[in-house]
Amino acid sequence: MIPKVSIIMTAHNRERYIGKAIKSVLAQTYADFDLLIWDDGSTDRTSAIVCEYAKKDNRIRLAAYDHRGSAKALKAAVAETFGQYLCWVDSDDMLEPTALEETVAVLDSDPSIGVVYTDYRVIDANDAVKGYGRRCRIPYSKDRLLLDFMTFHFRLMRRSVYDQVGGIDDTLEVAEDYDLCLKLSEITEFKHLAKPLYRYRFHDQSLSHQQRIKQIECSRAAVNRALERRGLTDRLELHVDIREKFSLRSKR
């Protein structure tokens, strides 16, 4: 049988953290899922660790390929899944035990909602909680999403809406999830579940730490594309200041 939820985890040289990420998925109180782990050309023990878990739980599948980058890996991984609902968990992060149960309940109860997202806590390399996610404090709105990525983690979405917007644009490396959320906000309702059901790890090897400038440029491109889709380019233009603060200005 096809599971209701497909969980995707892409990984590149994450032997230190991936075991904890997998354990957090297997500890879910909601059990009707499969977990596809896409090893994006790791040169460490990432694949070996995944194989050990896969031997013990047949809901886990490993796909190992040459390195292609996070956005391309994620897009390819989604195409290899079949669940009615989709989500992804970073290979250095962790889900809280009821994350799936609570988000599935939202989508099951209201067909008008295409995406449900939760709050998150920030943890460090040693799992110590450093605080509540900054983005959690930003109220959701389709327009505010142009400036602030408040739908950061954790997200569960219907495959139907993912397909409707054309899925992930893998040309927007390190901002592909932001671009996806902007597109989804234009065709479906989002629900904010104000509970910290995700643990987002920030450490020196984090993608966002290593490629911050690239992330800003890709995010700029995603917002500009959204302005174009929404017919706002004649009135608004995006400005990003040196502090990485986005704002929209009226055109003169």
Secondary structure, DSSP 8 states (H G I E B T S, - for coil): ---SEEEEEEESS-TTTHHHHHHHHHT-S---EEEEEEEES-SSSHHHHHHHHHHH-TTEEEEEE----HHHHHHHHHHT---SEEEE--TT-EE-TTHHHHHHHHHHH-TTEEEEEEEEEEE-TTS-EEEE-GGGGS---TTGGGT-----S-EEEEHHHHHHTTS--TTSTT-HHHHHHHHHHTTSEEEEEEEEEEEEE--TT-HHHHTHHHHHHHHHHHHHHHHHHTT-TTTEEEEE-TT--EEEEE--
